[in-house]
Amino acid sequence: MAEQTTSKAKGWKKWLREIAFFSVLLTAVTVAADLWRSQSVPDDVPFTLKTTDIHGQPVDLAALSQDQPVLVYYWATWCGVCRFVTPSVNWLSQYYPTVGISLSSGPDEKLQRYFDHKALDFPNVNDPNNVLGRQWGVAFTPTIFIVRDGKVESITSGITTPMGMLARLWLA
C-alpha cells in the first residue's frame, strides 16, 4: 500500500514538472514572438491618436493614457482569431480605457452592424485602408498595445487571454 502511494506521488511530481516546463517554454516562445513582431513598431514616437470613433465621438489617446494605461486593440471583422479575443477586450473595456482600431473592415455602417450583432461597446476607430495599422507597424491581427502617457508599454499579437491582458495593464 505504501509502495502504491509513493508511486502515485512520483507520478504527480513528474506531471507537475512537465506542466511547469511547458509553461515556461510557452511563455518564452510567446515573449520572443511578441518581441520579434514588435520590431516594426516605432519606439521613439509618442503614440498619439486624435480622431473620432464610428459613433462620431472624439478619441484622444494622449489624454486617455494620462492617468491610467489604455488598451489599444488592432483587429478586423474578418479575423478568425479576433473572434476569440474581442469578447475579452469588450469585457476589459468596462474597467480600463479601451480603443479598438478595426483594420480593413469596411465602412462605418457595416462596423456598427457588427458591433450591434456582437453586443460590443468599446470605442472603435475605423481604419478601412489600414493607414493607422501601417503607421504603427501592425502586421498581424489581433495586435494589442498597452499605452501609458502616450508611450507604448507592451505589445502582443495573436491569441491572448483576459489574464494576459490584465497582467500587461497592471505592469504598465
C-alpha positions, 0 to 999 in steps of 0.5 A, spaced: 500 500 500 505 504 501 509 502 495 502 504 491 502 511 494 509 513 493 508 511 486 502 515 485 506 521 488 512 520 483 507 520 478 504 527 480 511 530 481 513 528 474 506 531 471 507 537 475 514 538 472 512 537 465 506 542 466 511 547 469 516 546 463 511 547 458 509 553 461 515 556 461 517 554 454 510 557 452 511 563 455 518 564 452 516 562 445 510 567 446 515 573 449 520 572 443 514 572 438 511 578 441 518 581 441 520 579 434 513 582 431 514 588 435 520 590 431 516 594 426 513 598 431 516 605 432 519 606 439 521 613 439 514 616 437 509 618 442 503 614 440 498 619 439 491 618 436 486 624 435 480 622 431 473 620 432 470 613 433 464 610 428 459 613 433 462 620 431 465 621 438 472 624 439 478 619 441 484 622 444 489 617 446 494 622 449 489 624 454 486 617 455 493 614 457 494 620 462 492 617 468 491 610 467 494 605 461 489 604 455 488 598 451 489 599 444 486 593 440 488 592 432 483 587 429 478 586 423 471 583 422 474 578 418 479 575 423 478 568 425 482 569 431 479 576 433 473 572 434 476 569 440 479 575 443 474 581 442 469 578 447 475 579 452 477 586 450 469 588 450 469 585 457 476 589 459 473 595 456 468 596 462 474 597 467 480 600 463 480 605 457 479 601 451 480 603 443 479 598 438 482 600 431 478 595 426 483 594 420 480 593 413 473 592 415 469 596 411 465 602 412 462 605 418 455 602 417 457 595 416 462 596 423 456 598 427 452 592 424 457 588 427 458 591 433 450 591 434 450 583 432 456 582 437 453 586 443 460 590 443 461 597 446 468 599 446 470 605 442 472 603 435 476 607 430 475 605 423 481 604 419 478 601 412 485 602 408 489 600 414 493 607 414 493 607 422 495 599 422 501 601 417 503 607 421 504 603 427 507 597 424 501 592 425 502 586 421 498 581 424 491 581 427 489 581 433 495 586 435 494 589 442 498 595 445 498 597 452 499 605 452 501 609 458 502 617 457 502 616 450 508 611 450 507 604 448 508 599 454 507 592 451 505 589 445 502 582 443 499 579 437 495 573 436 491 569 441 491 572 448 487 571 454 483 576 459 489 574 464 494 576 459 491 582 458 490 584 465 497 582 467 500 587 461 495 593 464 497 592 471 505 592 469 504 598 465 
